[in-house]
């Protein structure tokens, strides 16, 4: 389970390791008991307020493709695609029309 620090604290059980808001708890290589996590999630700690929160992680990372009943060629016909002509005006370096 992953947790995010929401309020600065120093972990008394990790030699005073400092956690800043936004840090991941616990840090890599440090194991924490469920009891300690409960203390930090609740108000049974030195600050008497939650200092971490649970981070929800997505377990399903696979996205299935959307299937349509019609092939793409039938969905977009030539009438749906319209071309627009864009008139390009030539200007000099100062943005003025040439020849004026």
C-alpha positions as CSV (number, residue, x, y, z in Angstrom):
1,X,0.0,0.0,0.0
2,X,1.2,3.5,-0.8
3,X,0.8,6.6,1.3
4,X,1.4,10.3,0.6
5,X,2.6,12.7,3.2
6,X,0.2,15.6,3.7
7,X,1.9,17.4,6.6
8,X,5.6,17.6,7.5
9,X,6.8,15.3,10.2
10,X,9.9,13.5,11.4
11,X,9.6,9.8,11.9
12,X,10.7,8.9,15.4
13,X,10.9,5.2,14.4
14,X,13.3,6.0,11.5
15,X,16.0,8.0,13.3
16,X,14.2,11.2,12.8
17,X,13.9,10.9,9.1
18,X,12.1,14.1,7.7
19,X,9.1,13.7,5.5
20,X,7.8,16.7,3.6
21,X,4.3,17.2,2.2
22,X,4.0,15.3,-1.1
23,X,6.7,12.6,-0.2
24,X,5.8,8.9,-0.4
25,X,5.6,7.1,2.9
26,X,7.4,4.9,3.8
27,X,10.6,5.7,2.0
28,X,12.2,3.0,-0.1
29,X,13.9,0.3,2.0
30,X,12.0,1.1,5.2
31,X,9.3,-1.2,6.5
32,X,6.5,0.1,8.7
33,X,4.0,-1.8,10.9
34,X,0.3,-1.5,10.4
35,X,0.1,0.0,13.9
36,X,2.5,2.8,12.9
37,X,0.5,3.5,9.7
38,X,-2.7,3.8,11.8
39,X,-1.0,6.3,14.1
40,X,0.0,8.5,11.1
41,X,-3.3,8.2,9.4
42,X,-5.2,9.2,12.5
43,X,-4.6,11.6,15.4
44,X,-2.7,9.2,17.7
45,X,0.7,10.7,16.9
46,X,2.7,13.7,18.3
47,X,1.0,16.2,16.1
48,X,-2.5,14.9,17.0
49,X,-3.6,15.2,13.3
50,X,-3.2,12.9,10.3
51,X,0.1,13.4,8.5
52,X,-0.3,10.8,5.7
53,X,-3.1,9.7,3.5
54,X,-3.7,6.5,1.4
55,X,-3.0,6.8,-2.3
56,X,-5.4,4.9,-4.5
57,X,-3.5,3.1,-7.3
58,X,-5.0,1.8,-10.5
59,X,-4.8,-1.9,-10.8
60,X,-6.2,-2.2,-14.3
61,X,-3.8,-0.6,-16.7
62,X,-5.1,-2.3,-19.8
63,X,-7.4,-0.3,-22.0
64,X,-9.6,-2.2,-24.4
65,X,-10.1,-0.7,-27.9
66,X,-13.5,0.8,-28.6
67,X,-15.4,-1.2,-31.2
68,X,-17.8,0.3,-33.6
69,X,-20.5,-1.3,-35.7
70,X,-19.4,0.4,-38.9
71,X,-15.9,0.5,-40.4
72,X,-14.2,3.9,-40.3
73,X,-14.7,4.4,-44.0
74,X,-18.5,4.3,-43.6
75,X,-18.4,6.6,-40.5
76,X,-16.6,9.4,-42.4
77,X,-18.0,10.0,-45.9
78,X,-16.6,12.5,-48.4
79,X,-19.4,14.9,-47.6
80,X,-18.3,15.0,-43.9
81,X,-14.8,16.2,-44.9
82,X,-14.8,19.7,-46.4
83,X,-11.7,21.5,-47.6
84,X,-11.4,25.2,-46.9
85,X,-9.3,27.5,-49.0
86,X,-7.1,29.8,-47.0
87,X,-5.9,33.0,-48.7
88,X,-2.3,33.9,-47.9
89,X,-1.3,37.5,-48.1
90,X,2.3,38.4,-48.6
91,X,3.7,41.1,-46.3
92,X,7.1,42.7,-45.8
93,X,9.1,42.5,-42.5
94,X,7.0,45.2,-40.8
95,X,3.7,43.3,-41.5
96,X,2.6,45.7,-44.3
97,X,1.3,44.4,-47.6
98,X,3.9,44.4,-50.4
99,X,3.6,47.0,-53.2
100,X,1.6,49.5,-51.2
